[in-house]
């Protein structure tokens, strides 16, 4: 008579965790130290980044340090009075810089605008009208001194409104630079370089999983993974006999594509369904168990027969031995 004991839930979950840690850990190590360096075009990536940073610096609206870190000048805090717009010291990456927002914005629109999708650079009058909004309540600026890059306000009591208006214009202009075609050319190419390299993590994961979740079980007597081997678990058919090796293939494919990959697409949906089945259905079977005719058992407590014929032979032999012992 068959003696099959189902694997305890805790032991099976621990075995799955061991396998997951092994597969994921080896995948990440292999990818980070071998696959990614081979597939990531670092030279082109750095070249594109340097070109983009050079353009940011040339625009005059960004602070760029020696390590090519950049930051919009208007993003710094502390513009509390009109004079701060004319000249202010800021600290960026442990270095102190003097930034002149009014001068930088004027030079951008009157000299460099066409570099960043502008149809033509602005004349002084156009700059005053389109950017500074002279003699309107929107900016509160009455006059602009292009030599010193200073303002005369319509209402001095509304200086804070002018500061807010000017820094907002500056910020929007900086964002337009970042999304301009000349910058986007380099950032898009770098995104493609990064995506290309990162895309190899999927075949790397599949390859490692192929070894640990299929090749190793095919070499084990009861189709166990290393995690199951450590926890003394094994596989049998749903009838309680030795699982045919070819059933390990649909077991592996269903686990990878239905529970793992489709689980990612469904934000863990299929994985959750599978392990809810494991907790509540008869014989504690997941989706990949149903699709591979398998059941996970405790090997130490179970007697596994190849098939019904081997089981019958065993039982008959036991009866014969028993009868012989009684005669003696």
Phi, psi and omega in degrees: 000136182298145176232092185240127178241125179296149177293139176296146182303317183295320181291321180290319179295323178292321177297318178295322179295319178299314179297318181297315180296318180296310183295313182293315181298313180293323178299312182295318180296314180296318182291313185291322187260350180229301187293310183298313178300330181281332185257347181268119181279081186295319182299313180292323179298313180293322178297315178298319180296319180293323178296316180295315180297321178298322178291320176302315181295319182292332179295333180082000182260001182234149170265127181238127181267184184292340180264013180066023169279142183227155180204137179299135183298326182283353182278351178284148179274164171103015174274086189257344179218160184305322181298333179296332178289333181281317181197131181206139176270134179228158178249129180220121181052048175067017175237149179259132181233147173260119182247142180235094186297314183297317180293316182297317181292320178299313181294327179296309185285335182262351183227327192239002188301322184292341178291337187238051174078005175285139182291323176200157179289157182274145168282170180300316181294320179295319178299316180297319184282313187279324186260309184278341180053051183303143176061033173234153179291341181298319181251337181066016180264125181269318182211156181230127178267103184289345178282315181257352180058051179237163183249153163244125187269151175288321181221108183298334181289347180252032181298323180297325178295322179292319178299314180297318180297311185293316179295328177293316177299317180298315180297315180297321178295319178298319179293324177295324177297315182297331180260006180292158185297323183291324176284317183298330178303315182282320180292322178295319179295322178291325175297320178293320178298315180293316180298319179301314181292316182292333181296341180283353178291332180292306177297330176296315178298316180296321180295315179294318178296324178302319180289311187280329185258353178229304184298311180297313176302325179295333181271348181271149183297328181237032173064024184275147170280177179297323178298316178293323178299316180297321182270007178061045177247160179209179181244142170225169176286169181295342177273356176093010179254172180304132182282129177296139186300327184292343176288344178290336180291306176296332177296314180294313183297319180291323178295314183291310189272326181272311186272325185270296184291311178295332176296324177293316180297322182265017179055045177086006184299307182292326177297317180295318178298315183299315184276346168289320175300317180301323183283332191238337184277164180297141180066011173053054185255136174272180179302315183291339174288317179296320183282351180239011175060030188245159175222139179266129184234167173272112185294324184295332184257356187250153171248120186251125176254152180295316179200184182294328180295316179294323179296316180296319178300317180297315182294318179297320179295322178295321177295318180297315178297322179294317179296321180296317179296323180293322180294320179290000000 
